[in-house]
């Protein structure tokens, strides 16, 4: 930020873009560890990684050739408690899946320790049954939000299902076995992996 006279957002964008200049160095450092799996945590601002050209370039460059890769998209439990928040997040997840079209995607409902069991069940049900999502939207939303949410949920009904939504909590270590199982289904266990 100081060197280029940028604010926080501009600094993060430039840092993300400049990372491309160091991909060979990153690959060499990763190779030194000879890992079976590589986990890359990207900046929390979706547009930095998913919607700029550098994100897919970084994902493919660190993918080490033909090795299987996966993108995990986090559904924030605080945001998806209402149908319109869930639908908004579903749209973002679909956008990321479209951007990284050659890489499998695993959707994760994060921070489930902040939710009650009934809320978790409701959100998981929405991810599996778009008619239930449409019904909840009709009951819980109003005005323009309701109308837009109904139209968007109808699109998802027509498209069919999306990737499975795995509830997890790092704090309580819930769902990590399900996430690991999903990753194992994506990856061939004889290769090193990028995730």
N, C-alpha and C positions, 0 to 999 in steps of 0.2 A: 504494500500500500504506500509506504514512504517512497520507495524507489520510483514508482510510476505515478505518484500523486493520485491514487485511487481511493475510493471509499470501500467499505466492507464488501458490498456486492461486486463491484468492479474488481477488487482484489481477488475474490474467490473465483470469478470467471477467468481472469488472467492466469491465476495459479493452475486452474484446471486445464486451460489451453497450453500452458508452458510444460505441463507434465508430459506431453507427447514427446518433447525433446529428450526425455530421460527414460524412455521405455526400454531401450537396450540395457541401460544400467540397472533398472528395476528387475528385468528378466535375469540378468547375471546374478544379482543378489539373491533372488528367489531360487535360482538353480543351485547356489551354494548350499542351501538347506536340503536339497533333494526331497521336497515334500511330496506326500501322497495327495494332499488337498491344499488348495490355495483359497483363502477367504479374503475377499477384497471388500472393505467397507467404504462406500462412497459418501460424498458429501450429502447431508440430509436434504439439500435443496434439489429437488428432482430435475429441474431444468438444467442444472450444471452438468449432470452426467447423462441423463437420458435424451434430452432434447437438443444438445449441442453436438456437433460432429465428433468432438473428441471422445465422448462416451463410448459409442460403438467401436471407434478406432482403438481405444485403450482395451476394451473387452476382447477384441479380436487379436490384438498384438500380444496381450498377456495370456492368450489362450493356448500358447505352445503348440501350434500346428493343428492337428486334427483331433486334439483331445476334447472330450465333451465338456461343455460349460453350461452353467445355469445362472439365471438372474433370479434373485429373490426379491419380490416386491412386498413391502410391509404395509399392511392395512393398520393404521393407528387406531387402537381400541377407543381412544377418546373421541375420535372423529366419526366413527362408523356406527354409533349407537342409534342414530336416527336414519330413516330410509334415505333422505336426501344426501347425508354424509356418506352413507355406504355407496350410493349410486355414483356420487362424485369420485370416490376413491376407485370404484370399479372402472370408471371411464379412464382414470389415470393409469390404472393397471393395464387396461386394454391398449392404451397409447404406448406404454413401455413395451408391451409384448409385440406390438406392431413395429416399433423402432428396432428392436433386437430380434427380428423375425426368424433368424437362423439359430437362435439360442433358446433353449427351453426355459420356461418361467415357472417358478413356484411362488404362490401367493401365501403370505404368512400374516395371520391376525396376531399382532404383537401386543405385549403388555396385558395379557388376559388376566393377570393378577389384579387389575383394576376393575374387572367386571365380575358380576355375579354369574352363576352357572346358567340362569335363565337368559341373561343377556348374551352369553357366549352361544348358547343353543339357538337363539333367535338369529344372530348374525350368521352363524354357520348355515342355518336353514335358508336364509336369504341367498347365500352363495350357491346353494344347490337347487333351490326352487324359486325361480324368478316370478312365478305366480304368487307365491307367499310374499315376496318383496313388493310386488304390485299391490297386493291387498293391504299390506302394512302402510305403504305409501298413501293409498286411498284413505286409510283410517287416521293416519298421524300427521299428514301434511295438509296444507291449505293454499289456496290462491295459485299464483303463478308457479311457485315451487312445486306444488302438487301436480300441476299440469305438465310441467317440464319433466319431473321425475317419472310420471306415468308414461310419457312418450319415450323417454330413454330406457326405462325398464322394458317396454314393449320391444325395443330394438334388441335388447339382450335375450328376450324370450325367442325372437325370430332367429338370432344367431346360434342359440343353443348354449350349452354350458361353457363356463370359463374354467381356468385352472382351479384345482382343489384349493380350498382355503384352510390352512393348518393353524389351529390356535396354539400359541406358545407364550411362554414367559421365561425370560432369562433369570429373573429374580427368584422364581420358585422352581425353575428347571422343568416346567410343564411343556409338553409337546415337542421337546427336543428330539425324542426318539422317533416321532412321526416325521419331523423335518429330516432327520438323518435317513430314515427309510425312503423318503421321497427322493433325496439326493442319490441314494444308492440305486434307485430305479432309473434315474437319469444317466448315471455314470457307469462305465464298465470298471469293475473293481480291479482290473489288472493294469490300469493306467493311472498316471497322476491326473488330478482334476483341477479345474478352475471353477470357482463358484463366486 
